[in-house]
């Protein structure tokens, strides 16, 4: 691990445009108690991209940002290796993400990204 504290390796790119998020909605959906993972195969071999969404049903801006930060950290630390090249992922967080230990969150996210139940 470098001095910055971030692990080396291929980190996924980011989905930033609304059109990209909407395109991923047409792909595969992997539902879970903690979050929904939407996956779209772009058909190329470039690096995977990921986007995060937390709806207003979850809570106010503070709660939504906490959920988003926790999901981002779980992907950065652990689950980025489970993402397939050429895929776009949108992770829709739920409030239960804040209630479970971080280790369980990492394991569940990794499992959903691989597509196993």
C-alpha positions in Angstrom: 0.0 0.0 0.0 1.4 3.4 -0.9 2.0 6.2 1.6 -1.4 7.8 0.7 -3.2 4.9 2.4 -5.0 3.9 -0.8 -4.5 0.4 -2.2 -2.8 0.1 -5.5 -4.6 -1.4 -8.4 -7.2 -0.6 -11.0 -9.9 1.5 -9.4 -13.1 1.7 -11.3 -14.1 4.8 -13.2 -17.0 7.0 -12.2 -20.4 7.4 -13.8 -21.2 11.1 -13.7 -23.8 11.8 -16.4 -27.5 11.3 -16.0 -27.6 9.5 -19.4 -25.1 6.9 -18.2 -27.2 6.3 -15.1 -30.4 5.9 -17.1 -28.6 3.5 -19.5 -27.6 1.2 -16.7 -31.2 1.0 -15.5 -31.9 -1.1 -18.5 -29.4 -3.8 -17.5 -29.5 -6.5 -14.9 -30.7 -5.8 -11.4 -29.3 -7.6 -8.3 -31.6 -6.8 -5.3 -30.5 -7.1 -1.7 -31.5 -5.9 1.7 -28.8 -3.3 1.9 -28.7 -2.0 -1.7 -29.6 -2.6 -5.3 -26.9 -3.2 -7.8 -27.7 -2.4 -11.5 -25.2 -3.8 -14.0 -24.9 -3.1 -17.7 -22.4 -4.8 -20.0 -21.0 -2.1 -22.3 -19.5 -4.6 -24.7 -15.9 -3.4 -24.5 -12.8 -4.3 -22.5 -12.2 -0.9 -20.8 -12.2 -0.4 -17.0 -15.5 -0.8 -15.1 -17.3 2.3 -14.0 -19.5 2.8 -10.9 -22.1 5.3 -9.8 -23.9 5.7 -6.5 -27.5 6.8 -5.8 -29.3 7.3 -2.5 -32.9 8.4 -2.7 -34.6 11.0 -0.5 -36.6 8.1 1.1 -33.5 7.2 3.0 -33.3 10.4 4.9 -32.0 14.0 4.8 -28.8 15.0 3.1 -26.5 14.1 6.0 -27.9 10.5 6.1 -27.7 10.1 2.4 -24.1 11.3 2.2 -23.1 8.9 5.0 -24.7 6.0 3.1 -22.9 7.1 -0.1 -19.5 7.5 1.6 -19.8 4.1 3.2 -20.6 2.4 -0.1 -17.8 4.3 -1.9 -15.3 3.2 0.8 -16.4 -0.5 0.6 -15.9 -0.5 -3.2 -12.5 1.3 -2.9 -11.1 -1.0 -0.2 -12.5 -4.3 -1.1 -15.0 -4.8 -4.0 -13.3 -3.0 -6.9 -11.5 -6.3 -7.8 -14.9 -8.0 -8.2 -16.0 -5.7 -11.0 -15.8 -7.1 -14.5 -14.1 -5.0 -17.2 -16.5 -3.4 -19.6 -19.4 -3.2 -17.2 -21.1 -0.2 -15.6 -22.5 -0.5 -12.1 -25.0 1.7 -10.2 -25.3 1.0 -6.5 -28.6 2.3 -5.0 -28.0 2.5 -1.3 -30.6 1.9 1.5 -30.5 3.1 5.1 -29.6 -0.4 6.4 -26.1 0.2 5.1 -25.5 2.4 8.2 -26.7 -0.3 10.7 -24.4 -3.2 9.8 -20.7 -3.7 10.5 -18.4 -2.6 7.7 -17.0 -6.2 7.2 -20.5 -7.5 6.4 -21.1 -4.6 4.1 -17.9 -5.4 2.2 -18.8 -9.0 1.9 -22.3 -8.4 0.7 -21.2 -5.8 -1.8 -18.5 -8.1 -3.2 -21.1 -11.0 -3.5 -23.6 -8.8 -5.3 -21.0 -7.4 -7.7 -19.8 -11.0 -8.6 -23.5 -11.9 -9.2 -23.7 -14.7 -6.7 -26.5 -15.1 -4.3 
